[in-house]
């Protein structure tokens, strides 16, 4: 969400001048405006700093974050065309503590009026997926809406994306409560990426137009 503001210069509860007064935020801002490889490096810097819990205090302001979230929702609703193109409201919860990838794509089933009621839960609060799942429960209880967390890139988690015996956050043996919470909060996993589909789609199109649906069906 921070990237959205840096690239688009959105106003927030804090003035744009206050945000840019932070040296690191100004550096990101200028790098994104430069584009190309410089912008890519800035993107990775933002992600790495969040994963290390080392981001400028100014971007953690909840009022600031809400303006970004509102813009994300507005964009999804503008481009959503039921029956033609589905623009799903969501964000990435980017947990990479100690280099272990525990990322989740958090997707909202409902429309913007429901999603706006709570600012998304981020790794600024916790790197632990269990805390994300608890937040999802609170969101659903408060709003009556539904959210789903899709795990992805578990191959880079050193085996802790889906533990089978020991809870990696506590070191204790997994119990029924953990498994129920995981099933409820992350019952699916993203198995295909756009850069992979770019290579797969031509193959499927050479056979029959219906075959292109197969990888999506398998992914769900």
Buried (B, 14 or more C-beta within 10 A) or exposed (E): BBBBBBBEEBEBEBEEEBBBEBEBBBBBBBBBEEEEEEBEEBBEBBBEBBBEEEBBEBBEBEEBBBBBBBBBBEBBBEEBEEEEEEEEBBBBBBBBBEEBBBBBBBBBEBBBEBBBEBBBBBBEEBBBBBBBBBBBEEBBEEBEBEBBBBBBBBEEBEEBBEBEEEBBBEEEEBEEEBEEBBEBBBEEBBBEEEEEEEEBBEEBEEEEEEBBEEBEEEEE
